[in-house]
Amino acid sequence: MKLLVVSVLTILSLGALAVQGLQCYTCGSSTSMDDCSSQQIKTTCPRQLPSTYCGKVQVKDTSGAVPNIFIKGCFSEDYCEGNVFPCNQTGVECQGDCCFYDLCNGEGGTVQSLSCHHCTSSTSLEDCTNQQQIRQCPFGWNRCGMMEFHSQEKSSFLKGCFTEQSCQKVCAGGSIPEIGMECELSCCEKSFCN
């Protein structure tokens, strides 16, 4: 089950990338995000990164012991989930946004993100719903959705955050040929609508 969900989420993530890889703005500054933005350049992210995102990160040390960091660039999922920067240390404030489409970390890219119900089940949608949790979507993942996968051996049910592009393309035609599964995906645009 876990492999199936990981495979589907990987395909959802890869489906949003162009053949050349995701393009992001990159820059760095110890002064401000505005200073960083004034120096930003377009970069194609390395395809070797798993789950590549564009992002903006501000790390401020309120004690003054470490210089502040303002960066934009290509990030892995660990960065976007806050697992790499020292955000949980006393005196360190972090703010970051990640998104999953070309050049989405430019100006105006900090918007309150959507919150969706999140769950997975290999039994039924009802079982998934009974164990659902609330998750805030990464920036750029602007749809809540419900997805069902069916193969001859297994069925899987998923609720979570999706990109607009995933909602339009994944399960188009009722299947994901790359993994040999029939699927159905319904998406909505408001928090908790799934």
C-alpha positions as CSV (number, residue, x, y, z in Angstrom):
1,M,0.0,0.0,0.0
2,K,2.7,2.4,1.0
3,L,4.6,1.7,-2.2
4,L,1.5,2.3,-4.2
5,V,0.8,5.7,-2.6
6,V,4.4,6.7,-3.0
7,S,4.4,5.7,-6.7
8,V,1.2,7.7,-7.3
9,L,2.5,10.7,-5.4
10,T,5.7,10.5,-7.4
11,I,3.8,10.4,-10.6
12,L,1.7,13.4,-9.5
13,S,4.9,15.3,-8.7
14,L,6.7,14.4,-11.9
15,G,3.6,15.1,-13.9
16,A,3.9,18.8,-13.0
17,L,7.5,19.0,-14.3
18,A,8.4,19.9,-17.8
19,V,10.8,17.6,-19.7
20,Q,13.7,20.0,-19.0
21,G,13.0,20.3,-15.2
22,L,11.4,22.9,-13.0
23,Q,12.5,26.5,-13.5
24,C,12.9,28.6,-10.4
25,Y,14.2,32.0,-9.4
26,T,17.4,31.8,-7.4
27,C,19.1,34.4,-5.2
28,G,20.6,34.9,-1.8
29,S,21.0,37.8,0.6
30,S,21.8,38.4,4.3
31,T,19.9,41.8,4.1
32,S,16.3,41.2,3.0
33,M,14.1,39.2,0.6
34,D,13.7,42.4,-1.5
35,D,17.5,42.5,-1.8
36,C,17.5,38.9,-2.8
37,S,14.8,39.5,-5.4
38,S,16.7,42.4,-6.9
39,Q,19.5,39.9,-7.8
40,Q,17.4,36.9,-8.8
41,I,18.1,34.8,-11.9
42,K,16.1,32.0,-13.6
43,T,17.6,28.6,-13.1
44,T,16.6,25.1,-14.2
45,C,16.6,22.7,-11.2
46,P,18.7,19.6,-11.4
47,R,16.5,16.6,-12.3
48,Q,18.4,14.5,-9.8
49,L,16.7,16.2,-6.8
50,P,13.7,14.1,-5.6
51,S,10.5,16.1,-5.4
52,T,11.9,19.4,-6.6
53,Y,10.1,22.5,-5.6
54,C,10.7,26.3,-6.1
55,G,10.9,28.1,-2.8
56,K,11.6,31.2,-0.7
57,V,13.1,30.9,2.7
58,Q,13.8,33.5,5.4
59,V,15.8,32.4,8.4
60,K,16.3,35.0,11.1
61,D,18.3,34.6,14.2
62,T,16.8,36.9,16.8
63,S,19.9,36.6,19.1
64,G,22.1,38.0,16.4
65,A,24.6,35.2,16.7
66,V,24.1,34.1,13.1
67,P,23.5,36.2,10.0
68,N,20.0,36.3,8.6
69,I,19.4,34.3,5.4
70,F,17.1,35.2,2.6
71,I,17.1,32.8,-0.3
72,K,15.1,31.6,-3.3
73,G,15.9,28.5,-5.3
74,C,15.3,24.9,-6.0
75,F,14.5,22.9,-2.9
76,S,13.9,19.3,-1.9
77,E,10.9,18.2,0.0
78,D,12.9,18.2,3.3
79,Y,13.6,21.9,2.9
80,C,10.0,22.7,2.1
81,E,8.8,20.8,5.2
82,G,11.3,22.7,7.4
83,N,13.4,19.6,8.2
84,V,16.7,21.1,7.1
85,F,16.9,24.7,8.4
86,P,17.3,25.1,12.2
87,C,13.7,26.3,12.5
88,N,12.9,24.6,15.8
89,Q,15.8,26.1,17.8
90,T,15.2,28.9,20.3
91,G,15.8,32.3,18.9
92,V,15.5,31.2,15.2
93,E,12.5,32.2,13.2
94,C,11.8,30.7,9.8
95,Q,9.3,31.5,7.1
96,G,9.2,29.6,3.9
97,D,6.9,28.9,0.9
98,C,7.3,26.2,-1.7
99,C,5.5,25.8,-4.9
100,F,5.6,23.4,-7.8
101,Y,5.4,25.2,-11.1
102,D,7.8,27.2,-13.2
103,L,9.0,30.5,-11.7
104,C,6.3,30.4,-9.0
105,N,8.7,31.8,-6.3
106,G,8.9,35.2,-7.9
107,E,7.2,38.3,-6.6
108,G,3.8,38.0,-5.0
109,G,4.5,34.3,-4.2
110,T,3.6,34.5,-0.5
111,V,-0.1,33.8,-0.2
112,Q,-2.0,32.0,2.6
113,S,-2.1,28.4,1.4
114,L,-5.1,26.1,1.4
115,S,-5.8,23.5,4.1
116,C,-7.2,20.1,3.1
117,H,-8.2,16.8,4.7
118,H,-5.4,14.2,4.2
119,C,-5.6,10.4,4.5
120,T,-4.8,7.2,2.7
121,S,-6.5,3.8,2.9
122,S,-6.3,0.5,1.0
123,T,-9.8,-0.4,2.3
124,S,-12.3,2.3,1.3
125,L,-12.9,6.0,1.0
126,E,-15.0,5.8,4.2
127,D,-12.0,4.2,6.1
128,C,-9.7,7.0,4.7
129,T,-12.2,9.7,5.9
130,N,-12.4,8.1,9.4
131,Q,-8.6,8.6,9.8
132,Q,-8.2,11.9,8.0
133,Q,-6.1,14.7,9.4
134,I,-5.9,18.4,8.4
135,R,-2.8,19.5,6.5
136,Q,-1.8,22.9,5.2
137,C,-0.9,22.6,1.6
138,P,2.5,23.7,0.3
139,F,2.4,26.9,-1.6
140,G,1.3,26.3,-5.2
141,W,-0.7,23.2,-4.2
142,N,-4.0,25.1,-4.6
143,R,-6.6,22.3,-4.8
144,C,-8.0,19.8,-2.3
145,G,-8.8,16.4,-3.8
146,M,-10.0,12.9,-3.4
147,M,-8.5,10.1,-5.5
148,E,-9.2,6.5,-6.0
149,F,-6.9,3.9,-7.7
150,H,-7.9,0.5,-8.8
151,S,-5.9,-2.4,-10.2
152,Q,-6.6,-6.1,-10.4
153,E,-4.8,-6.7,-7.1
154,K,-5.4,-3.5,-5.0
155,S,-7.4,-0.4,-4.5
156,S,-6.2,2.7,-2.8
157,F,-8.0,5.9,-1.6
158,L,-6.3,9.2,-1.0
159,K,-7.4,12.7,0.2
160,G,-4.9,15.6,0.1
161,C,-3.4,18.6,-1.6
162,F,-3.0,18.8,-5.4
163,T,-1.8,21.3,-7.9
164,E,-4.2,22.7,-10.5
165,Q,-2.1,21.0,-13.2
166,S,-2.4,17.6,-11.4
167,C,-6.1,18.0,-11.1
168,Q,-6.3,18.6,-14.9
169,K,-3.9,15.9,-16.1
170,V,-3.7,13.1,-13.6
171,C,-6.4,10.5,-14.2
172,A,-7.4,12.2,-17.4
173,G,-8.9,9.4,-19.4
174,G,-9.6,7.5,-16.2
175,S,-6.1,5.9,-15.8
176,I,-2.4,6.3,-15.0
177,P,-0.8,4.2,-17.7
178,E,2.7,4.5,-16.1
179,I,1.6,2.3,-13.2
180,G,-1.2,0.4,-14.9
181,M,-4.1,1.6,-12.7
182,E,-7.5,3.0,-13.3
183,C,-8.2,6.1,-11.3
184,E,-10.6,8.9,-10.5
185,L,-9.6,12.3,-9.1
186,S,-12.0,15.1,-8.1
187,C,-10.6,18.4,-7.0
188,C,-12.1,21.5,-5.4
189,E,-10.7,25.0,-4.6
190,K,-11.6,25.8,-1.0
191,S,-10.1,24.7,2.3
192,F,-11.6,21.4,3.7
193,C,-13.7,20.9,0.6
194,N,-12.5,17.3,0.2
